[in-house]
Amino acid sequence: MVAAGTAKIEKSARQYRADFPILGQMMNGRKLAFLDTAASAQKPKIVIDSMSSVYSTGYANIHRGVYRISQELTTAFEEVRQKVADFIGAPGARNIVFTRNSTEAINLVAQSWGRTHLQKGDEVILSAMEHHANIVPWQLLQAQIGIEIKVIPVLDDGTLDYEAYQSLLSPRTKMVGVVHISNAFGVRNNISKIIKLSRDFNPKIKVLIDGSQGVVHSPVNVIALDADFYVFTGHKLYGPTGIGALYGKYEALESMPPYQGGGDMIERVSFSGSTFREPPHRFEAGTPPIAEVIGLGAAIDYVREIGFDFIQKREENLLAYGNKKLKEISGLKVFGDVSDKAGIFSFTIENMHPSDIGMVLDQCGVAVRAGHHCCMPLLERFGLDATVRASLGLYSNEEDIDALVEGLHKARELFQ
Ligand SMILES: Cc1ncc(COP(=O)(O)O)c(C=O)c1O
């Protein structure tokens, strides 16, 4: 763990940045300033090497092989399940289902838990700041079985309206799905409060937390939170694409039928019927993303070694620096400008479209996202179709923010 003194943090920040080979590159004649980590984080060498090592020295299919490399890789794969459990404070490895990403994890809950436990007229409450990944799976279920979807409004400062949430709860409420940290504005939701309010109203209500950004910016303990389901995706946590995780309380997982069928998830198959393994294996049909799981394990080790003390302190400093610098730009408005937020600046500039700003920034070697960030309902709430989003990772530094602000000045001149 790194102590949180400023000088130490700056030194460590330089060292950590050097762990990411891609950040040494030039882009359009400038040093690459990568400010799109909320979409997908860059990968440290240790993650890249861990996957390359699987393929070059120890690759085989897992779970079924009777020979050494298969068995060793099976052990390494299953160790990552325990690593994920430890990382989010889950009781054990059996609470962790490997999925392709957060999207698949939420679809799994909607289709397996939802189809089993919900009926026509039952209510699912979501927030207005959900990523489409935590909206559309519930809409598919709505079309299939006729559930109602209610929406927790967002206040003008970009935070959730907790009072309105309380008034939405009803005897028909069965599931609540809320994002831990908004990917669009960076606002951190008080998910403990959401869970407590739900429990106080009716302990049987299930709560699913979308932790896609949450695990990247803060330590998580699903037991302390008392979440029923918590999902995240590996590629935002400095790990590979194609791997994510669903945490579920075991009694909830046990009550759920398989989501997909195939090899690896069965006990016995015959044409008169098949039987399935216990969770989590029941939800993992087919050959899993083996090297990706190993890469996720390396990413978790990497993040844990750096520690959230460092990550949070560094991000706080950069947020303060960025907020001050962005004020230099006339007509710039930041959305979700609250104190409890992660390293995400989402903004518009008067008389300029975010896509145009994004293109000018690209010319300056600055990579940002311009668009709806898969949160169309949230942007609509603010009368927007797009914002520019600059998002920080543990490798971000003041120079990246300086490059951003310089690029914005340039865009201002061009579109004056
Ligand atoms: C808050 C949030 N939820 C869900 C997702 C979906 O992640 P994935 O595409 O990896 O499933 C994202 C990705 O942008 C996100 O930021």
The ligand as a MOL file (V3000), in Angstrom:
LIG
                    3D

  0  0  0     0  0            999 V3000
M  V30 BEGIN CTAB
M  V30 COUNTS 16 16 0 0 0
M  V30 BEGIN ATOM
M  V30 1 C -21.8800 2.2050 -15.3400 0
M  V30 2 C -21.7180 1.2200 -16.4570 0
M  V30 3 N -22.5210 0.1570 -16.5160 0
M  V30 4 C -22.4070 -0.7720 -17.4660 0
M  V30 5 C -21.4580 -0.6530 -18.4540 0
M  V30 6 C -21.3590 -1.7140 -19.4860 0
M  V30 7 O -20.1120 -2.3270 -19.4490 0
M  V30 8 P -19.7990 -3.4950 -20.4910 0
M  V30 9 O -20.0120 -2.8770 -21.8570 0
M  V30 10 O -18.3880 -3.8600 -20.2550 0
M  V30 11 O -20.7660 -4.5660 -20.2200 0
M  V30 12 C -20.6270 0.4590 -18.4630 0
M  V30 13 C -19.6610 0.6650 -19.5690 0
M  V30 14 O -19.5350 1.7650 -20.0770 0
M  V30 15 C -20.7280 1.4090 -17.4250 0
M  V30 16 O -19.9180 2.4580 -17.3630 0
M  V30 END ATOM
M  V30 BEGIN BOND
M  V30 1 1 1 2
M  V30 2 1 2 3
M  V30 3 2 2 15
M  V30 4 2 3 4
M  V30 5 1 4 5
M  V30 6 1 5 6
M  V30 7 2 5 12
M  V30 8 1 6 7
M  V30 9 1 7 8
M  V30 10 2 8 9
M  V30 11 1 8 10
M  V30 12 1 8 11
M  V30 13 1 12 13
M  V30 14 1 12 15
M  V30 15 2 13 14
M  V30 16 1 15 16
M  V30 END BOND
M  V30 END CTAB
M  END
